[in-house]
Amino acid sequence: MLEKFKNRINWQELSHSKQVSLFTMENLQKYAKLWDWTAISQNSFIEWNFEMLEELRDYIDWEAFIQVYREAYLSNNLIFNFYSIGFIELFKDYLPLDKIKETALWETIVEANKIKLMKKVVDL
């Protein structure tokens, strides 16, 4: 369907769609130059995984993406479970590190590490 109408589709509007089935890895890659990547990055209906982030890292608007992470976290509508320093390390060249401390991603990582540290202290 997308292929047939790709020249008639309003890709900016489609990028805001709640229709999860549109946002397959295949569609995101095939039409990468047509999607509105800020809208895609803000779309909390997309079921992101590490493979998608890795493959699409050059297209993702990372500042928008980590803001959605915050909004999803605050609304308890988590779109993925990337609560780790590993996430930041993996995508550090893409993430706006000057803004990361303002996100729930950061708060969650700090809290998780605080709990781990407290367990280590108690186990001593």
PAZAPA-4460 file (N, C-alpha, C; in steps of 0.05 Angstrom, whole numbers, plus 32768, in hexadecimal, padded with zeros to 4 digits):
% residues 124
    n_x    n_y    n_z   ca_x   ca_y   ca_z    c_x    c_y    c_z   seq   type   mol
   8010   7FE8   8000   8000   8000   8000   8011   8019   8000     1      M     A
   8026   801A   8011   8037   8031   8012   8045   8035   7FF8     2      L     A
   804F   801F   7FEC   805D   8021   7FD3   804C   802D   7FBD     3      E     A
   8033   8023   7FBC   8021   802C   7FA7   801A   804A   7FA8     4      K     A
   8018   8055   7FC1   8011   8071   7FC4   8027   8082   7FD0     5      F     A
   803F   8079   7FCF   8055   8088   7FDC   8058   80A4   7FD3     6      K     A
   8051   80AB   7FBA   8053   80C6   7FB0   803B   80D7   7FB7     7      N     A
   8026   80CB   7FC2   800E   80DA   7FC9   800A   80DC   7FE7     8      R     A
   801A   80CD   7FF6   8017   80CC   8013   8023   80E5   8020     9      I     A
   8015   80EF   8034   8020   8105   8045   8031   80F7   805A    10      N     A
   804A   80F5   8055   805C   80E5   8066   805F   80F2   8082    11      W     A
   805D   810C   8083   805F   811A   809D   8047   8111   80AE    12      Q     A
   8030   8111   80A3   8018   8109   80B2   8019   80EB   80B9    13      E     A
   8021   80DB   80A6   8023   80BE   80AA   8037   80B7   80C0    14      L     A
   804B   80C7   80C3   8060   80C3   80D7   8055   80C5   80F3    15      S     A
   803E   80D3   80F6   8031   80D6   8110   801C   80C0   8115    16      H     A
   8018   80AE   8103   8003   809A   8105   8006   8088   811E    17      S     A
   7FEF   807F   8127   7FEF   806C   813E   7FEE   804F   8134    18      K     A
   7FEE   804C   811A   7FEC   8031   810D   8008   8023   810F    19      Q     A
   800B   8013   8123   8025   8007   8129   8030   7FF7   8111    20      V     A
   801E   7FEA   8103   8027   7FD9   80ED   8035   7FE8   80D6    21      S     A
   8032   8002   80D5   8040   8012   80C1   805E   8013   80C6    22      L     A
   8065   8011   80E0   8081   8017   80E8   8092   7FFF   80EB    23      F     A
   8092   7FEE   80D7   80A3   7FD7   80D7   80BF   7FE0   80CF    24      T     A
   80D3   7FD0   80D5   80EE   7FD7   80CD   80F0   7FDA   80AF    25      M     A
   80E2   7FC8   80A1   80E2   7FC9   8083   80D7   7FE3   8079    26      E     A
   80C0   7FEC   8083   80B5   8005   807A   80C6   801D   8082    27      N     A
   80D0   801D   809A   80E0   8034   80A3   80F9   8036   8092    28      L     A
   8105   8020   808B   811E   8020   807B   8117   8027   805D    29      Q     A
   8103   801A   8053   80FC   801D   8036   80F4   803A   8030    30      K     A
   80E6   8047   8042   80DD   8063   803D   80EB   8077   804F    31      Y     A
   8103   8071   8057   8112   8081   806A   8114   809F   8061    32      A     A
   8117   80A3   8047   811A   80BF   803D   80FF   80CE   803C    33      K     A
   80E9   80BF   8041   80CE   80CC   803F   80C2   80D2   805A    34      L     A
   80C9   80C2   806E   80BD   80C6   8089   80C6   80E1   8095    35      W     A
   80B6   80EB   80A6   80BD   8103   80B7   80C9   80F7   80D0    36      D     A
   80E4   80F8   80D1   80F2   80EA   80E7   80EF   80F6   8102    37      W     A
   80E8   8110   8104   80E2   811B   811E   80C8   810F   8128    38      T     A
   80B5   810E   8116   809B   8102   811E   809E   80E4   8124    39      A     A
   80AD   80D6   8114   80B2   80B9   8119   80BF   80B6   8134    40      I     A
   80D3   80C6   813A   80E1   80C5   8153   80D0   80CB   816B    41      S     A
   80BB   80DB   8167   80A9   80E2   817D   8091   80D0   817F    42      Q     A
   808E   80BD   816C   8076   80AC   816B   8078   8095   817F    43      N     A
   806A   8098   8195   806B   8084   81AA   805D   806A   81A3    44      S     A
   8050   8069   818C   8043   8050   8184   8056   803D   8175    45      F     A
   806E   8047   816E   8081   8036   8161   808E   8024   8176    46      I     A
   808F   800B   8170   809A   7FF7   8183   80B8   7FF4   817D    47      E     A
   80C8   8006   8188   80E5   8007   8183   80F2   7FEF   8190    48      W     A
   8108   7FE7   8184   8119   7FD3   8190   8136   7FDB   8188    49      N     A
   8149   7FCD   8194   8165   7FD5   818F   816D   7FD2   8172    50      F     A
   8163   7FBE   8165   816A   7FBA   8148   8160   7FD2   8138    51      E     A
   8148   7FDB   813D   813D   7FF2   812E   814E   800B   8133    52      M     A
   8154   800F   814D   8164   8027   8154   817F   8026   8146    53      L     A
   818B   800F   8146   81A5   800B   813A   81A4   8011   811C    54      E     A
   8190   8005   810F   818E   8007   80F2   8186   8024   80E9    55      E     A
   8176   8031   80F9   816A   804B   80F1   8177   8062   8100    56      L     A
   818D   805D   810E   819A   8072   811F   81A0   808C   8111    57      R     A
   81A6   808B   80F7   81AD   80A3   80E9   8195   80B4   80E1    58      D     A
   817D   80A8   80E3   8165   80B6   80DC   8156   80C1   80F5    59      Y     A
   8159   80B3   810B   814A   80BA   8123   8152   80D5   812D    60      I     A
   813D   80E5   8135   8142   80FF   8142   8145   80F8   8160    61      D     A
   815D   80F5   8169   8162   80EB   8184   8158   80FD   819A    62      W     A
   8159   8117   8195   814E   8129   81AA   8130   8125   81AD    63      E     A
   8122   8122   8197   8106   811C   8198   8101   8101   81A4    64      A     A
   8111   80EE   819D   810E   80D2   81A6   8111   80D0   81C5    65      F     A
   8125   80DD   81D0   8128   80DA   81EE   8112   80EA   81FC    66      I     A
   8107   80FE   81EF   80F0   810D   81FC   80D8   80FB   81FD    67      Q     A
   80D3   80EB   81E8   80BD   80D9   81E8   80C1   80C4   81FE    68      V     A
   80DA   80BB   8201   80E1   80A8   8216   80D7   80B3   8230    69      Y     A
   80DD   80CD   8235   80D5   80DA   824E   80B6   80DA   8250    70      R     A
   80A9   80E3   823B   808B   80E4   823C   807F   80C9   8240    71      E     A
   808A   80B5   8232   807F   8099   8235   8084   808F   8251    72      A     A
   809B   8096   825C   80A1   808D   8278   808E   809A   828C    73      Y     A
   808A   80B4   8289   8079   80C3   829B   805C   80BA   8299    74      L     A
   8053   80B2   8282   8037   80A9   827F   8034   808B   8283    75      S     A
   804A   807E   828B   804B   8061   828F   8044   8052   8276    76      N     A
   8048   805E   825F   8044   8051   8245   805F   804C   8239    77      N     A
   806E   803B   8245   808A   8036   823D   808A   8029   8221    78      L     A
   8099   8034   820F   809A   8029   81F4   80B1   8016   81F1    79      I     A
   80C3   8014   8204   80D9   8001   8203   80E6   8001   821E    80      F     A
   80F8   7FEF   8222   8106   7FED   823C   8124   7FF1   8238    81      N     A
   812C   8009   8232   8148   800F   822E   8153   801F   8246    82      F     A
   814F   8014   825E   8157   8022   8276   8173   801A   827D    83      Y     A
   8186   8022   826D   81A2   801A   8274   81B6   802D   826A    84      S     A
   81CD   802C   8278   81E4   803B   826F   81ED   8031   8253    85      I     A
   81E9   8017   824F   81EF   800B   8235   81E2   8018   821E    86      G     A
   81C8   8020   8222   81BA   802F   820D   81C8   8049   8206    87      F     A
   81D0   8057   821B   81DE   8071   8217   81F9   806C   820A    88      I     A
   8207   8058   8213   8221   8052   8207   821F   804A   81EA    89      E     A
   820A   803A   81E4   8207   8030   81C8   8200   8047   81B5    90      L     A
   81F1   805A   81BF   81E8   8070   81AD   81F3   808B   81B4    91      F     A
   8209   808C   81C3   8214   80A5   81CD   821C   80B8   81B7    92      K     A
   8222   80AE   81A0   8229   80C0   818A   8211   80CE   817D    93      D     A
   81F9   80C4   8185   81E0   80CF   8179   81D0   80DE   818E    94      Y     A
   81D1   80D5   81A7   81C0   80E2   81BB   81CA   80FE   81C2    95      L     A
   81B8   8111   81C6   81C0   812B   81CF   81C6   812A   81ED    96      P     A
   81DF   8124   81F3   81E7   811F   820F   81E3   8137   8221    97      L     A
   81E3   814F   8215   81DE   8167   8225   81C2   8168   822F    98      D     A
   81B0   8159   8223   8193   815A   822A   818A   8140   8239    99      K     A
   819B   812C   8239   8193   8112   8243   818C   8113   8261   100      I     A
   8199   8124   8270   8194   8126   828D   8178   8131   8293   101      K     A
   816A   813C   827F   814F   8146   8283   813A   8132   827C   102      E     A
   8142   8119   8278   812F   8105   826F   812A   80EF   8284   103      T     A
   8114   80E2   8282   810E   80CB   8294   8121   80B4   828E   104      A     A
   812C   80B3   8277   8141   809F   8271   8157   80A1   8285   105      L     A
   8161   80B9   8288   8177   80BE   829B   816F   80B8   82B8   106      W     A
   8157   80C2   82BF   814E   80BD   82DB   814B   809F   82E0   107      E     A
   8142   8090   82CD   813F   8074   82D1   8159   8066   82D3   108      T     A
   816D   806E   82C3   8187   8062   82C4   8194   8068   82DF   109      I     A
   8192   8081   82E8   819D   8089   8302   8190   8079   8318   110      V     A
   8176   8076   8318   8168   8067   832D   8170   804A   832D   111      E     A
   8171   803E   8315   8179   8022   8313   8195   801D   831E   112      A     A
   81A7   802F   8318   81C2   802C   8323   81C4   8032   8340   113      N     A
   81B3   8043   834A   81B2   8049   8367   81A9   802F   8376   114      K     A
   8195   8022   836B   818B   8009   8377   81A1   7FF3   8376   115      I     A
   81AF   7FF0   8360   81C4   7FDD   835E   81DA   7FE3   8372   116      K     A
   81E2   7FFC   8375   81F6   8004   8388   81EE   7FFD   83A4   117      L     A
   81D5   8003   83AB   81CB   7FFE   83C6   81CB   7FE0   83CC   118      M     A
   81C4   7FCF   83B8   81C5   7FB2   83BC   81E2   7FA9   83C1   119      K     A
   81F5   7FB4   83B3   8211   7FAD   83B7   821A   7FB4   83D3   120      K     A
   8212   7FCC   83DC   821A   7FD5   83F7   820D   7FC2   840C   121      V     A
   81F4   7FBB   8409   81E7   7FAA   841C   81F3   7F8E   841C   122      V     A
   81FC   7F84   8405   8208   7F6A   8403   8225   7F69   840F   123      D     A
   8231   7F7F   8415   824C   7F80   8420   824B   7F74   843B   124      L     A
***
